[in-house]
């Protein structure tokens, strides 16, 4: 993961755009089939250059909030969130495109999920070769933990990367565990998945193929979990804990998430950037779950980083 210019041609931005637009459409079609209602379509333009399409759903029977976003934006000066580790690109002309989604199910037993695949292209003003890279993330944030769901999600993440190197899933999983971590609470946001950034290994065609695979594995990773948990019975206790844990999601997105910071610093559309927020959340002062409860097991059995694909079947909570 270098983020510096490499030998060989840069990716075909038009081909990347077609792939990302198609991915957004395929994911939304699958979710509309579950909800039996259409997503709202909102096309927007950015004054500085580019725009996007936000597809969203509110108050669904299965998804309390869902946002599946495509954007392709351009600018003349990379914002600080993109140049902190790349000082040689300060002031570079740039374009960024990607698909980002967050799904917040209504049922507390169904986990929140996030996907992002993205591509950056920057042209330094001193006529140096262009810099480009891909990035991506797919992570699961349960309110109540289930071993079968955790293993299925991580196994599908592994499968997405298998053709590109057996070492990539462990590398990307560790990067995900580090990234989706609330440092101010010393607590993971969820059970992770995979995360990578500044990715140009193998050249443009290989890096694009890897990112394409990550995006195409999202539905197989998440839909079986959603279908299994969407109709479980729940009550006020579970909804209260869901609202409390959603507060952690808000904290991460506003304090630590680089995508949120980039969007705001680059004058992106605020409504689209903050569509990742849950529809409701709450905070309690110095609260702790009852020992031995299902809520406590989230903290003891699921949030600490684990190798979900190499453990005996009797570990954790069902």
C-alpha positions as CSV (number, residue, x, y, z in Angstrom):
1,X,0.0,0.0,0.0
2,X,2.1,2.9,-1.3
3,X,-0.1,5.7,-2.7
4,X,3.0,6.8,-4.7
5,X,3.4,6.8,-8.5
6,X,4.2,3.3,-9.9
7,X,5.4,2.1,-13.3
8,X,2.7,1.2,-15.9
9,X,-0.5,2.8,-17.1
10,X,-3.0,4.3,-14.7
11,X,-6.4,2.8,-14.4
12,X,-9.1,3.5,-16.9
13,X,-11.3,5.9,-14.9
14,X,-14.3,5.4,-17.3
15,X,-14.1,1.6,-16.8
16,X,-13.9,2.1,-13.0
17,X,-16.9,4.4,-13.1
18,X,-19.0,1.9,-15.1
19,X,-18.2,-0.8,-12.6
20,X,-19.1,1.3,-9.6
21,X,-22.3,2.6,-11.1
22,X,-23.3,-1.0,-11.9
23,X,-22.4,-2.2,-8.4
24,X,-24.7,0.5,-6.9
25,X,-27.5,-0.6,-9.2
26,X,-27.1,-4.3,-8.4
27,X,-27.0,-3.8,-4.7
28,X,-30.0,-1.5,-4.6
29,X,-32.0,-3.9,-6.8
30,X,-31.4,-6.7,-4.3
31,X,-32.4,-4.5,-1.4
32,X,-35.5,-3.2,-3.2
33,X,-36.6,-6.9,-3.7
34,X,-36.3,-7.4,0.1
35,X,-38.3,-4.3,1.0
36,X,-40.7,-4.5,-1.9
37,X,-40.5,-0.7,-2.4
38,X,-38.2,1.5,-4.4
39,X,-35.3,3.6,-3.0
40,X,-35.4,7.3,-3.4
41,X,-33.1,8.6,-6.1
42,X,-31.3,11.9,-5.6
43,X,-28.8,13.1,-8.3
44,X,-26.5,16.0,-7.2
45,X,-23.8,18.2,-8.7
46,X,-20.8,19.6,-6.8
47,X,-20.0,23.2,-7.7
48,X,-16.2,22.5,-7.7
49,X,-16.6,19.6,-10.1
50,X,-18.4,16.2,-10.4
51,X,-21.4,14.9,-8.6
52,X,-23.2,11.7,-7.7
53,X,-26.3,9.7,-7.2
54,X,-27.6,9.0,-3.7
55,X,-30.1,6.1,-3.4
56,X,-31.8,5.9,0.0
57,X,-34.6,4.3,2.0
58,X,-36.1,5.4,5.3
59,X,-38.5,3.6,7.6
60,X,-38.5,0.3,5.7
61,X,-40.0,-2.9,7.1
62,X,-36.5,-4.5,7.2
63,X,-34.1,-1.6,6.8
64,X,-34.8,1.3,9.1
65,X,-32.3,3.4,7.1
66,X,-30.3,2.5,4.0
67,X,-28.0,4.6,1.9
68,X,-26.2,3.4,-1.2
69,X,-24.1,6.2,-2.8
70,X,-22.1,6.7,-5.9
71,X,-19.9,9.8,-6.4
72,X,-17.4,11.0,-8.9
73,X,-15.9,14.3,-7.9
74,X,-13.0,16.4,-9.0
75,X,-11.0,19.2,-7.6
76,X,-7.9,21.4,-8.0
77,X,-6.4,21.0,-4.5
78,X,-6.5,17.7,-2.5
79,X,-7.9,18.3,1.0
80,X,-5.8,17.7,4.1
81,X,-7.4,14.3,4.9
82,X,-6.0,13.0,1.6
83,X,-2.5,14.5,1.8
84,X,-1.6,13.9,5.4
85,X,0.4,10.8,4.4
86,X,1.2,12.1,0.9
87,X,2.7,15.6,1.3
88,X,4.1,15.5,-2.3
89,X,0.5,15.6,-3.5
90,X,-0.4,18.9,-1.8
91,X,-2.0,21.1,-4.3
92,X,-2.5,18.4,-6.9
93,X,-5.5,18.2,-9.2
94,X,-7.5,15.1,-8.4
95,X,-10.6,13.0,-9.0
96,X,-12.2,10.5,-6.7
97,X,-15.0,8.0,-7.4
98,X,-16.5,5.3,-5.4
99,X,-19.5,3.5,-3.9
100,X,-20.3,3.7,-0.2
101,X,-23.2,2.2,1.7
102,X,-24.4,1.8,5.2
103,X,-27.5,-0.3,6.1
104,X,-29.2,0.0,9.5
105,X,-31.7,-2.8,9.9
106,X,-34.8,-2.3,12.1
107,X,-34.4,-5.6,14.0
108,X,-31.6,-5.3,16.7
109,X,-30.6,-8.9,16.0
110,X,-29.7,-8.0,12.4
111,X,-26.3,-6.2,12.2
112,X,-25.5,-2.9,10.6
113,X,-23.1,-3.2,7.7
114,X,-20.8,-0.9,5.7
115,X,-19.2,-1.2,2.3
116,X,-16.9,1.2,0.5
117,X,-14.9,0.8,-2.7
118,X,-13.1,3.8,-4.1
119,X,-10.5,5.0,-6.6
120,X,-8.3,8.1,-6.4
121,X,-6.3,9.8,-9.2
122,X,-4.1,12.8,-8.5
123,X,-2.0,14.8,-10.9
124,X,0.8,16.8,-9.3
125,X,1.3,20.3,-10.6
126,X,5.0,19.9,-11.2
127,X,4.4,17.4,-14.0
128,X,5.4,14.4,-12.0
129,X,3.7,11.1,-13.0
130,X,0.1,10.8,-11.8
131,X,-0.5,9.0,-8.5
132,X,-3.4,6.7,-8.2
133,X,-4.7,4.1,-5.8
134,X,-7.7,2.0,-4.8
135,X,-9.2,1.4,-1.5
136,X,-12.1,-0.5,0.1
137,X,-13.7,-1.7,3.2
138,X,-16.5,-4.1,4.2
139,X,-17.3,-4.5,7.9
140,X,-20.1,-5.8,10.1
141,X,-21.4,-4.1,13.3
142,X,-23.7,-6.4,15.3
143,X,-25.8,-5.2,18.2
144,X,-26.1,-8.8,19.3
145,X,-23.4,-11.2,18.3
146,X,-23.9,-14.5,16.5
147,X,-21.0,-16.8,15.7
148,X,-22.4,-18.2,12.5
149,X,-22.9,-14.7,11.1
150,X,-19.4,-13.6,12.1
151,X,-17.8,-16.6,10.4
152,X,-19.9,-16.3,7.3
153,X,-19.1,-12.7,6.8
154,X,-15.4,-13.1,7.4
155,X,-15.3,-16.3,5.2
156,X,-16.9,-14.3,2.3
157,X,-14.4,-11.5,2.8
158,X,-11.6,-14.0,2.6
159,X,-13.1,-15.5,-0.6
160,X,-13.2,-12.0,-2.2
161,X,-9.4,-11.8,-1.8
162,X,-8.4,-15.4,-2.3
163,X,-7.5,-15.1,-6.0
164,X,-5.2,-12.2,-5.4
165,X,-3.0,-13.7,-2.7
166,X,-3.5,-15.9,0.4
167,X,-1.9,-13.3,2.6
168,X,-4.3,-10.5,1.8
169,X,-7.2,-11.5,4.0
170,X,-5.1,-11.6,7.2
171,X,-3.5,-8.3,6.2
172,X,-6.7,-6.6,5.4
173,X,-8.5,-8.0,8.4
174,X,-5.8,-6.6,10.8
175,X,-6.0,-3.3,9.0
176,X,-9.8,-3.3,9.5
177,X,-9.5,-4.1,13.2
178,X,-7.1,-1.2,13.6
179,X,-9.2,1.3,11.5
180,X,-12.7,0.7,12.9
181,X,-11.6,1.3,16.4
182,X,-12.9,4.0,18.8
183,X,-9.6,5.1,20.3
184,X,-11.3,7.4,22.8
185,X,-13.1,4.4,24.2
186,X,-10.6,1.7,23.5
187,X,-13.3,-0.3,21.8
188,X,-14.0,-1.8,18.4
189,X,-16.9,-0.5,16.4
190,X,-17.9,-4.0,15.5
191,X,-16.4,-7.4,14.4
192,X,-14.5,-6.0,11.5
193,X,-14.1,-7.5,8.1
194,X,-11.5,-6.1,5.6
195,X,-10.0,-2.7,5.0
196,X,-7.3,-1.5,2.5
197,X,-6.2,1.9,1.2
198,X,-3.4,3.3,-1.0
199,X,-3.6,0.0,-3.0
200,X,-1.7,-0.2,-6.2
201,X,0.0,-3.6,-5.9
202,X,0.2,-5.6,-9.1
203,X,-0.6,-2.6,-11.3
204,X,-3.8,-1.0,-12.4
205,X,-5.6,-4.0,-13.9
206,X,-4.8,-6.2,-10.8
207,X,-5.7,-3.5,-8.3
208,X,-9.0,-2.8,-10.1
209,X,-9.9,-6.5,-10.2
210,X,-9.3,-6.8,-6.5
211,X,-11.6,-3.9,-5.8
212,X,-14.2,-5.2,-8.2
213,X,-14.2,-8.5,-6.3
214,X,-14.6,-6.9,-2.9
215,X,-17.7,-5.0,-4.2
216,X,-19.2,-8.0,-5.8
217,X,-18.9,-10.1,-2.7
218,X,-20.9,-7.7,-0.6
219,X,-24.4,-9.2,-1.2
220,X,-23.2,-12.8,-0.6
221,X,-21.6,-11.7,2.6
222,X,-24.5,-9.8,4.1
223,X,-27.8,-10.9,2.7
224,X,-27.8,-14.4,4.2
225,X,-27.2,-12.8,7.6
226,X,-30.0,-10.3,7.1
227,X,-32.5,-12.9,6.0
228,X,-31.7,-15.1,9.0
229,X,-32.1,-12.3,11.6
230,X,-34.7,-9.9,10.1
231,X,-37.8,-11.7,11.6
232,X,-36.4,-12.6,15.1
233,X,-38.6,-11.4,17.9
234,X,-37.4,-8.5,19.9
235,X,-38.7,-6.0,22.5
236,X,-38.0,-2.7,24.2
237,X,-34.8,-4.0,25.8
238,X,-33.2,-4.9,22.5
239,X,-34.3,-1.7,20.9
240,X,-32.8,0.3,23.8
241,X,-29.5,-1.5,23.4
242,X,-29.6,-1.0,19.7
243,X,-30.0,2.8,20.2
244,X,-27.1,2.8,22.7
245,X,-24.7,0.9,20.3
246,X,-25.8,3.1,17.4
247,X,-24.3,6.0,19.5
248,X,-20.9,4.3,19.1
249,X,-21.5,4.3,15.3
250,X,-22.1,8.0,15.3
251,X,-19.0,8.7,17.4
252,X,-16.8,6.8,15.0
253,X,-18.2,8.4,11.9
254,X,-17.8,11.9,13.3
255,X,-14.5,11.6,15.1
256,X,-12.4,9.0,13.3
257,X,-13.8,8.2,9.8
258,X,-11.5,9.5,7.1
259,X,-14.2,9.2,4.4
260,X,-16.5,11.5,6.4
261,X,-13.7,14.0,6.9
262,X,-12.7,13.9,3.2
263,X,-16.3,14.4,2.1
264,X,-16.7,17.4,4.3
265,X,-13.3,18.9,3.6
266,X,-13.8,18.6,-0.1
267,X,-17.2,20.3,0.0
268,X,-19.1,17.2,-0.7
269,X,-22.9,17.0,-0.3
270,X,-23.5,17.0,3.4
271,X,-26.8,15.1,3.2
272,X,-25.2,12.3,1.3
273,X,-22.1,12.2,3.6
274,X,-24.2,12.0,6.7
275,X,-26.7,9.4,5.3
276,X,-24.5,6.8,7.0
277,X,-25.8,7.9,10.4
278,X,-28.4,5.7,12.1
279,X,-32.0,7.1,12.2
280,X,-31.8,7.3,16.0
281,X,-29.2,6.8,18.8
282,X,-28.8,7.5,22.5
283,X,-26.1,7.9,25.1
284,X,-26.1,6.9,28.7
285,X,-23.7,8.1,31.4
286,X,-21.2,5.4,32.5
287,X,-23.6,2.5,31.6
288,X,-22.5,-1.1,31.7
289,X,-24.5,-4.3,30.7
290,X,-25.6,-6.8,33.3
291,X,-22.8,-9.5,33.7
292,X,-23.5,-12.6,31.7
293,X,-26.3,-11.0,29.6
294,X,-26.5,-11.1,25.8
295,X,-25.5,-7.4,25.8
296,X,-22.4,-8.2,27.9
297,X,-21.4,-11.0,25.5
298,X,-21.1,-8.4,22.7
299,X,-18.2,-6.8,24.7
300,X,-16.6,-10.0,25.9
301,X,-17.0,-12.4,23.0
302,X,-17.4,-10.3,19.8
303,X,-15.8,-6.8,20.0
304,X,-12.3,-8.0,20.9
305,X,-10.3,-8.9,17.7
306,X,-10.6,-12.6,16.9
307,X,-9.6,-15.0,14.2
308,X,-13.2,-16.0,13.2
309,X,-12.1,-18.6,10.7
310,X,-9.8,-20.7,13.0
311,X,-11.8,-21.4,16.1
312,X,-13.7,-24.4,17.5
313,X,-17.5,-24.4,17.1
314,X,-18.3,-24.0,20.8
315,X,-16.6,-20.6,21.1
316,X,-18.8,-17.5,21.6
317,X,-22.5,-17.0,21.8
318,X,-25.4,-18.1,19.6
